[in-house]
Amino acid sequence: MTPRMVAALYVEPKGCYVGVPSVDPWDEARDARKYAGPHPVVAHPPCQRWGRFWHGSTRKPHQFKLGDDGGCFAAALHAVLTWGGVLEHPAHSKAWDAFGLRKPAAGAGWQEAGFMEPWFKRYWVCYVEQGHYGHDSRKPTWLIAAHVHRNDLPELNWTKGEQRLPAWMIERYGYEKARRIGVVAMVGGKNKTAIRNATPEPFRDVLLSIARSVETA
Protein backbone atom coordinates (compact mmCIF):
# COMPACT_ATOMS: atom_id res chain seq x y z
CA MET A 1 0.00 0.00 0.00
CA THR A 2 1.38 3.37 -1.03
CA PRO A 3 2.03 5.69 1.96
CA ARG A 4 0.02 8.88 2.21
CA MET A 5 1.71 11.86 0.55
CA VAL A 6 3.33 14.35 2.92
CA ALA A 7 4.95 17.71 2.18
CA ALA A 8 8.24 18.21 4.06
CA LEU A 9 8.76 21.96 4.46
CA TYR A 10 12.01 23.87 5.07
CA VAL A 11 14.28 20.88 4.52
CA GLU A 12 17.82 20.54 3.19
CA PRO A 13 18.18 19.87 -0.58
CA LYS A 14 20.24 16.76 0.17
CA GLY A 15 18.70 15.99 3.54
CA CYS A 16 16.97 12.95 4.97
CA TYR A 17 13.58 13.69 3.38
CA VAL A 18 14.85 13.63 -0.19
CA GLY A 19 14.12 10.38 -1.99
CA VAL A 20 11.69 9.07 0.63
CA PRO A 21 8.60 7.54 -1.01
CA SER A 22 5.48 9.73 -0.92
CA VAL A 23 7.35 12.72 0.47
CA ASP A 24 7.39 16.03 -1.40
CA PRO A 25 10.44 17.97 -0.11
CA TRP A 26 10.42 21.77 -0.12
CA ASP A 27 13.93 23.19 0.22
CA GLU A 28 15.00 26.84 0.20
CA ALA A 29 14.91 27.03 -3.60
CA ARG A 30 11.22 26.05 -3.68
CA ASP A 31 10.34 28.49 -0.86
CA ALA A 32 8.11 26.57 1.54
CA ARG A 33 6.31 29.79 2.46
CA LYS A 34 4.41 29.32 -0.80
CA TYR A 35 3.08 25.87 0.09
CA ALA A 36 -0.68 25.85 -0.52
CA GLY A 37 -1.64 22.24 0.21
CA PRO A 38 -3.32 19.89 -0.09
CA HIS A 39 -1.14 17.34 1.74
CA PRO A 40 -0.40 17.25 5.47
CA VAL A 41 3.02 18.58 6.37
CA VAL A 42 6.14 18.05 8.42
CA ALA A 43 7.58 21.53 8.96
CA HIS A 44 11.09 22.45 10.09
CA PRO A 45 11.05 26.28 9.91
CA PRO A 46 14.45 27.93 10.47
CA CYS A 47 15.17 28.65 14.11
CA GLN A 48 18.17 31.01 14.12
CA ARG A 49 16.15 34.13 14.89
CA TRP A 50 14.05 32.43 17.57
CA GLY A 51 16.71 30.79 19.73
CA ARG A 52 18.97 31.87 22.56
CA PHE A 53 21.28 33.71 20.16
CA TRP A 54 18.55 35.25 17.99
CA HIS A 55 20.42 38.58 18.10
CA GLY A 56 23.67 37.16 16.65
CA SER A 57 26.89 35.83 18.11
CA THR A 58 28.05 36.87 21.58
CA ARG A 59 30.96 38.68 19.91
CA LYS A 60 28.63 40.78 17.77
CA PRO A 61 25.30 40.91 19.61
CA HIS A 62 22.14 42.60 18.35
CA GLN A 63 22.91 42.20 14.67
CA PHE A 64 19.42 40.82 14.08
CA LYS A 65 15.82 41.35 15.19
CA LEU A 66 13.95 38.76 17.19
CA GLY A 67 11.82 36.61 14.89
CA ASP A 68 13.17 38.15 11.68
CA ASP A 69 12.91 34.95 9.64
CA GLY A 70 11.10 36.32 6.60
CA GLY A 71 7.79 34.93 7.77
CA CYS A 72 8.91 31.29 7.72
CA PHE A 73 7.59 30.29 11.14
CA ALA A 74 4.27 32.04 10.53
CA ALA A 75 3.88 30.24 7.20
CA ALA A 76 4.86 26.89 8.73
CA LEU A 77 2.35 27.29 11.55
CA HIS A 78 -0.32 28.28 9.04
CA ALA A 79 0.42 25.16 6.97
CA VAL A 80 0.22 22.82 9.97
CA LEU A 81 -3.02 24.33 11.27
CA THR A 82 -4.56 24.42 7.78
CA TRP A 83 -3.49 21.08 6.30
CA GLY A 84 -2.56 19.16 9.44
CA GLY A 85 0.70 17.54 10.43
CA VAL A 86 3.53 18.49 12.74
CA LEU A 87 5.92 21.41 13.26
CA GLU A 88 9.33 20.99 14.91
CA HIS A 89 11.37 23.71 16.64
CA PRO A 90 14.03 23.82 19.37
CA ALA A 91 12.72 23.66 22.91
CA HIS A 92 12.21 27.10 24.47
CA SER A 93 11.86 28.71 21.05
CA LYS A 94 10.77 32.32 21.46
CA ALA A 95 8.30 31.78 18.62
CA TRP A 96 5.92 30.26 21.19
CA ASP A 97 5.57 33.59 22.99
CA ALA A 98 5.36 35.52 19.73
CA PHE A 99 2.45 33.41 18.46
CA GLY A 100 0.72 32.74 21.77
CA LEU A 101 1.33 29.00 21.72
CA ARG A 102 1.13 26.71 24.73
CA LYS A 103 4.56 25.69 25.98
CA PRO A 104 4.86 21.96 26.65
CA ALA A 105 6.13 20.67 29.97
CA ALA A 106 9.04 18.26 29.81
CA GLY A 107 8.19 14.66 30.66
CA ALA A 108 4.44 15.19 30.31
CA GLY A 109 3.88 13.60 26.90
CA TRP A 110 1.37 15.11 24.50
CA GLN A 111 -0.52 18.05 25.97
CA GLU A 112 -3.73 19.43 24.53
CA ALA A 113 -3.43 23.10 23.72
CA GLY A 114 -7.03 24.05 22.99
CA PHE A 115 -7.99 25.93 19.85
CA MET A 116 -5.77 28.25 17.86
CA GLU A 117 -7.33 31.33 16.26
CA PRO A 118 -8.13 32.16 13.53
CA TRP A 119 -8.21 28.50 12.47
CA PHE A 120 -10.06 27.32 15.59
CA LYS A 121 -8.19 24.05 15.36
CA ARG A 122 -7.27 21.94 18.38
CA TYR A 123 -3.57 21.27 18.53
CA TRP A 124 -1.18 19.26 20.67
CA VAL A 125 2.31 20.05 21.95
CA CYS A 126 5.11 18.03 23.49
CA TYR A 127 8.73 18.12 24.60
CA VAL A 128 11.00 15.39 23.25
CA GLU A 129 14.75 14.99 22.82
CA GLN A 130 16.10 13.91 19.45
CA GLY A 131 19.12 12.37 21.16
CA HIS A 132 16.90 9.38 21.93
CA TYR A 133 16.45 8.94 18.17
CA GLY A 134 20.05 9.16 16.96
CA HIS A 135 21.12 12.80 17.19
CA ASP A 136 24.66 13.43 18.45
CA SER A 137 23.41 15.81 21.15
CA ARG A 138 20.30 15.72 23.33
CA LYS A 139 18.64 18.32 21.06
CA PRO A 140 15.58 19.22 23.17
CA THR A 141 12.66 19.82 20.83
CA TRP A 142 9.11 21.16 20.94
CA LEU A 143 6.48 19.76 18.58
CA ILE A 144 3.08 21.04 17.49
CA ALA A 145 0.65 18.52 15.97
CA ALA A 146 -2.72 19.45 14.46
CA HIS A 147 -5.67 17.65 12.84
CA VAL A 148 -4.57 14.46 14.63
CA HIS A 149 -6.65 12.46 17.10
CA ARG A 150 -4.95 11.98 20.46
CA ASN A 151 -5.11 8.19 20.10
CA ASP A 152 -3.15 8.42 16.86
CA LEU A 153 -0.26 10.41 18.33
CA PRO A 154 2.78 8.21 18.99
CA GLU A 155 4.12 7.54 22.45
CA LEU A 156 7.70 8.82 22.44
CA ASN A 157 10.62 8.64 24.83
CA TRP A 158 9.64 11.46 27.17
CA THR A 159 12.68 11.19 29.46
CA LYS A 160 15.48 13.70 29.79
CA GLY A 161 18.67 12.32 28.29
CA GLU A 162 22.02 12.32 29.97
CA GLN A 163 24.43 15.15 29.19
CA ARG A 164 26.77 13.97 26.44
CA LEU A 165 30.03 15.63 27.36
CA PRO A 166 33.32 13.78 26.84
CA ALA A 167 35.75 13.78 29.75
CA TRP A 168 38.34 15.83 27.84
CA MET A 169 35.86 18.71 27.38
CA ILE A 170 35.02 18.82 31.07
CA GLU A 171 38.71 18.64 31.99
CA ARG A 172 39.66 21.45 29.61
CA TYR A 173 36.72 23.84 30.07
CA GLY A 174 35.02 22.79 33.29
CA TYR A 175 31.51 21.35 33.36
CA GLU A 176 29.49 24.57 33.06
CA LYS A 177 31.42 25.97 30.10
CA ALA A 178 31.55 22.57 28.40
CA ARG A 179 27.77 22.31 28.77
CA ARG A 180 27.28 25.76 27.21
CA ILE A 181 29.60 24.95 24.32
CA GLY A 182 27.97 21.60 23.61
CA VAL A 183 29.24 18.47 21.89
CA VAL A 184 28.34 19.47 18.34
CA ALA A 185 30.22 22.79 18.60
CA MET A 186 33.44 20.81 18.94
CA VAL A 187 33.08 19.46 15.40
CA GLY A 188 35.52 21.24 13.11
CA GLY A 189 34.74 23.19 9.95
CA LYS A 190 31.30 24.06 8.62
CA ASN A 191 29.81 20.62 9.26
CA LYS A 192 28.78 21.45 12.80
CA THR A 193 25.84 23.55 11.64
CA ALA A 194 24.58 20.77 9.38
CA ILE A 195 25.05 18.19 12.14
CA ARG A 196 23.23 20.35 14.68
CA ASN A 197 20.31 21.02 12.33
CA ALA A 198 20.01 17.50 10.92
CA THR A 199 16.98 15.37 11.74
CA PRO A 200 17.89 11.74 12.56
CA GLU A 201 16.12 9.29 10.26
CA PRO A 202 14.27 7.50 13.11
CA PHE A 203 12.91 10.87 14.27
CA ARG A 204 12.03 11.79 10.68
CA ASP A 205 9.98 8.62 10.49
CA VAL A 206 8.15 9.55 13.70
CA LEU A 207 7.25 12.95 12.27
CA LEU A 208 6.10 11.44 8.98
CA SER A 209 3.90 8.97 10.86
CA ILE A 210 2.22 11.89 12.66
CA ALA A 211 1.54 13.70 9.39
CA ARG A 212 0.17 10.52 7.80
CA SER A 213 -2.24 10.07 10.71
CA VAL A 214 -3.95 13.40 10.02
CA GLU A 215 -7.69 13.02 10.04
CA THR A 216 -9.31 13.21 6.64
CA ALA A 217 -12.24 15.52 6.09
Sequence and secondary structure as in RCSB ss.txt:
>XXXX:A:sequence
MTPRMVAALYVEPKGCYVGVPSVDPWDEARDARKYAGPHPVVAHPPCQRWGRFWHGSTRKPHQFKLGDDGGCFAA
ALHAVLTWGGVLEHPAHSKAWDAFGLRKPAAGAGWQEAGFMEPWFKRYWVCYVEQGHYGHDSRKPTWLIAAHVHR
NDLPELNWTKGEQRLPAWMIERYGYEKARRIGVVAMVGGKNKTAIRNATPEPFRDVLLSIARSVETA
>XXXX:A:secstr
     EEEES  TTSTTTT TTEEEE TTT GGG   SS EEE    TTTSTTTT  SSS SSS TT STTHHHH
HHHHHHHH EEEEEETT THHHHTT     TTS  EEEEEETTTTEEEEEEEEEGGGGT SS  EEEEEEES  G
GGS     S       HHHHHHH HHHHHHH SGGGS TTHHHHHHH   HHHHHHHHHHHHT    
